[in-house]
Amino acid sequence: MCLGRFSRFVTHYYRSPAFGVDPWAYFEFVVDVLSQGSWDVLLPTHEQAFLFSRERASIPSRVGVALSDFQSFLQLQGKSALVKTLRRLEIPQPESFVLGGAAELRRIRRFPFFLKTDYATASRGVWKIQSARELQLKCNELESALFDEGQEFVVQEVAEGPLERVQAIFNDGELIAIHGYRQLAEGPGGGDIAKIGINRAIVRDYMIQIGRKLRWHGALSFDYVFAQADQSPLFIDANPRLVEPMNATLSGVNLADLLVRVSICDRVQVAQPGVENTRTHMLLMALLSVATTLNSRRAIAAEFFRAILRRGIYSGSQEELLPLTTDFKGIFPLVYVFTRLLIRPGSAGEISLGSIAAYSMGSSAAQQIASKPRR
């Protein structure tokens, strides 16, 4: 029951093996689908890009796909690799340490900090540790699942400032298009409920540098904290793919269209920056967030009608996930989630986790892709 089924722009869907459970079965399924039709482009929208990059040679050559080589992916995909790459490229980030054992972690005495597993989706492997007691509890909780496997993990200083994101399209290392936005309201898993578009020259300069040094090809997104004191970004996370491009599209930069054009080797002009201060929101995520934090039917209903009346964060904002005026079928998942939350507000976690589990790449799948031979 994915959202894509409830769109007038989708004509077919295919039930595939779960990517996070068995990436190789998923890949074989995708290749089989591609071999049976006249497909023009394969457009990875989540961590599948990591797998497709490794197995690029097995994707039919007639199908266009814009992906960097696998060695470039390995420099950004994991949290520890990202810290090392940013340090090597002299890209600013909060003070960060890559650790490989519980003993090192237990010795830390500077709080607060973020503890990050090497591979995680939607902040599922990121925890803010406030005290020595919280650290002890988290170490005990993760002992068997994390430390015994010898995985690296990251300890990162907490940076002060608003969370912002930047999305870019590259063509053989050259920047084709870029868009940034600031998070106005946080949703489940650290995602965005509301955003406002921004343009930052300093962030553009860093993205140009990253793209050229890694000779990046295709989509690349970063999260950063914008330190107000020195007006500088501190990069904290990378997504080697295109992430939620509707704020960019509504501001005048159609990143998805440009990515398709790069995929088919079409001649692409460098896109002009979009209109700043474009506001967008995702009501579905807002309802899930209210249900999770307040567990109140009254609050859920109030949030829904606040959006209908375009008040608060919805004032002057456009819906980006389920835009009913252009894609009327989106009413079905919206009504379903709204009704389910009114009946049982506690089901918000099941809805969110179920959705994330359908596409996420956990540690096991990431390690299979990064190091284990294909079965």
N, C-alpha and C positions, 0 to 999 in steps of 0.2 A: 504493500500500500504506500509506495513512495510518492512524493509530491509530484514527480514528473508525470505520473498517470493522470493527474488532474490538471491538464493543460491542453488548450486547443492547439498548441504548437507541437505536441507530441503525438505521433501517429502509431508508433510501435514501442513495445517494451519487451524485455527478455529477462526471465528469471535465471540468474546466474548463481554459481557457488559463491559463498561469502568470501570476499577478498581477504579479510582479516584472519579467517580461520585457515584457509588453504589458498594462498596466492597463486600457486601453480595451476590448480584446477580452474581458478578464475581466469588466469591468462589463457589457458587452452580453450576455454569457453569463448572468450573474446575473439581469439584468432579464428575459431571455427565460424563464428558469426560473420567476421570480416571476409572470410573466404567464400561465403555463399551469396554475396550481394555486390552491387555496384556502389560501394562506399567511397566517398571522396576524402573524408577526414576522420581521424580518431582524435577526440578532444578529451584528454584526461582532466577531470575536475577535482580529484582528491589525490590521496597518496598513491593511487594506481600509477601515477606518473613515474614513481621510483621504479616500479616493476617494469613498466613499458620501456624505460630507458635501458635497463639491463638487457631486456630481450628485444631490443629494437630490430635486430637482424631477422627475427622470426615474424615480424609484422609484415604483411604483404606489401611489396614495394610500391604498388599502385595507390596505396592509402597514404595520404599526407598526414604527418604528425610532427609537430614542432617540439623537439626534446633535445636537451643537452646530453652530452655523452655521460656515461655512468660515473666516471671518475669525478666529474663536476658535481653530480648529484651527491656523491659521498662526502663532499666537502661542506654540504649544507643540511643534509637531511636529518642527521642526528644532532641532539643538543650539544654534545661534547665536540663533535666535528665543527659545528657552527662557531663555538667559542674560539677554537683554535684557528679557524679560517679568518674570522673577524680580526683576531689579534695579528695574524700574519699580514693581512691587507691593511692594517692600521685604520680600521673602521671603529668608531667609538662604541663602547658597550659598558654596562655596569661592571664593576669589579667582579670577576668570575673565576672559579676554580674548577678544574676537572679532577674528580676523585674516583678511586677505584675500589674502595673498601669501606666497611662499616667503621673500622677503627679510626680512620682519618676523619670521618664525619662526626663521630662522637666527641672528638677533641675540639670542635668548633665552639667558641664562646662569644662570638659577636652576633647579636640578634637585632632585628629580624633579618631573615634571608629567605630566598626561594630555593627549594630543593626540586631538581628536575631530573626525571629519568631520561635516558638517552633518546628513547622514542615514545612519543605520546601524541594523542589527537585531542583537540578541544579541551586542552588544559587538564586532561584526566591524569597525567603524570606530573603535575606541578602542584607543590604545596608551599604555603607561606608558613615558615617556622618562626614563632614569636619568642620562644623561651627554651631553656635547657630541658624543662619537663616535656614540652611538645616535641623536642628533638628526640628525647629518649623514647617516647611513645611511638613516634614515627619509625625510628630505627627498629624497634621491636616488631612493629607491624610489617615492615618491609624485609625483615631479615632473610626469610626463606625465599621470598619471591624475587628479591633484587640482588642482595649481596652475594648469595651463594652461587649465582650464575656468573660472577666476575664481570658484570657490566660496569661500564663507566657511567657516572652521573655528574650533574653540574650543581654547584652551589653558587648562587648569584646574589649579589648585594641588591637590596631594594632601592630602586631609583624613584625619585620624587618628580611628578609631573603627569600631564595627561597622556593617556594611551592613544597612539596614532598608528595608522597602517599605510603602507605604500604598496602599490601594485604596478608592475611594469611588464612590457613585452619587448623582447630582444630578438634581433635577427643577426645571428653569428657574432654576438658580442656587442652589437651596436644598439643603443636604446631607440626604440621605435615609438613607444607611448608610455606615459606614466600618469598615475593619479594617486592622490592621497586623501585620507579622511581621518577625522578625529572621532573617537568613541564618545557619545554623549550619554549613553545608558548601557550598562552591562547586562548581558543575558546569561542563560544557562551555559556552563562550561567556559565562561569568559568571553563568549561571543558578543555580538553587537545587537542591541535593540534599536538604537537610534544613532545616526552618524551625521556629520557635517563635512562637506568637501573642503579640502585645503590644498594649497600649492606651496611647497617649501623648496627654494632653490638649493639649499644646503643638502637636503635629502636627495634631490635629483643628482647632484654632483657625486654623492656617495654611490648611488645606484649605477651611474655611468661607470664609476671606478670598478665596482663589483662585476658588472656585466663584462667589461673588457678583460679584467684579470682572469675570470673564469671562462671567458668566451661563451657566455650563456646564450642559449637558443631556446626561445619560447617564453613561457610565463614565469614570473618570479615575484613573490610577495614577501614583505617584511613587516614585523611589528616593532615599534620603538616607543620609548618614553621620551617626550620632548621636555628636556630640562629647561625650565623657564629662566633660571639664573644666568646661564651663559648662552641661551638660545641655541642649544645643540641637541641633536637626537642621540639617544643611546639605544642601539639596536639590541633586541632581546629575543627575537624568534624569526625563523625563516620558513616559508612555505614554497617549495619549488613547483608552484602551480598557480593557477588563477583563482583568487579567493573573492567570492561575493562581489561581482563587478557592476552591480546595478547602480550604485551611487555614481560610479564613473560614467556609465552610460547616460544617466539622466543629467549629468553635468556636461555632456557633449563629447566624451571620450569612450567610444565603443571598443573596449578592450577585447571582448570575445570575437567580434568581427575581425579585428586586426590579427588576433591569434590564428583564426581560420585562414586568413590570407597568407600569413607567414608559413602556415602548415602546407599550403599548396604552392609555395614558392612564388606567389603573386608579387608584383612590384608594389611595394608599400612605401608611402610617404610618411615622414615623421609627423606624428599627430600634434596638434596644438594643445596647450593645457586647457582643461575644462573650466567651466564657470565655478568660481569659488562659492562657498557657503550654501551649496546645494544640500538640502536636508532630506534624509530618507529614514524609514523605519521598517520594522518587521513586527507586525501585530501578533503573529503567532508566537514569536519568541517572547514578546512582552507578557502574554497571557501565561506562558509556561513559567516565566520568572516570578510573576506575582503569586502563582499557585505554589511554587517551591518555597518562596521566602515567607509568605503570609498564611498559606493554607486556609484561605478564607473565600467562600463563595461570593460574599459581598464585594470583596476587593477585586476578584476576577471580573465580576459584572461591571464594576465601576471603571476598571481599566478598558474594557471593551467599549463602553459608551463614551469614555474620554477620547478614544480614537475616532469613533463615529462623529463626535462633535468637534474634533480637531483641536483639542485643548492640550496644554502642557507640551510634552515632547512631540506631539503630533501636529502642532501649529506650524503651518507652512511647510509641512513635510509630505513626502510621497511614499506610498507603500512599495517595497521592492521585492518581497518574496511572493506575495499573492496579490498582484495588482488586478483587482476585480473588474475595473473599467476596461482593461485590455485583454484579460484572460479570465472570463467569467467562471470557468470550471474550478478556479481556486476557491470558490465559495464552499465546496464540499469538505476539503480538509479543515478549513477554518471553522465551519459549523460543527464538524465532528469533534475537534479538539476543544472548542468552547463548551459544547454540551457535556463532553466527558469530564472536563475539569469542574463544571458546576455540580455534576453528580458526585464526583470524587476528586477533590482538589489534590489529594495525595498521589494521584496517578501521574502527575507531571514528571516525576523522576523516571517512571517507566517509559513514557513517551520519548523523553530526551535521550535516555540511555539506549533505548531500542533503535532510535534513528542513528545515533553515533556508531553503534555497534555494526550497523549495516555497511558502513563505508570505511571505518577506521582501520588504521594499521597499527596493531599493538607491537610490543617488543618482540614476540615470537615471530610474527610475520616479517618484521623488518630484518631480523637476523637471518631468516631464511633467504630473503632477497639479497642481503648484503654479502653474505659469506657462504651460505650452504649451496652445494651444487643442485641443479634442477633434477628432480627425480626422473 
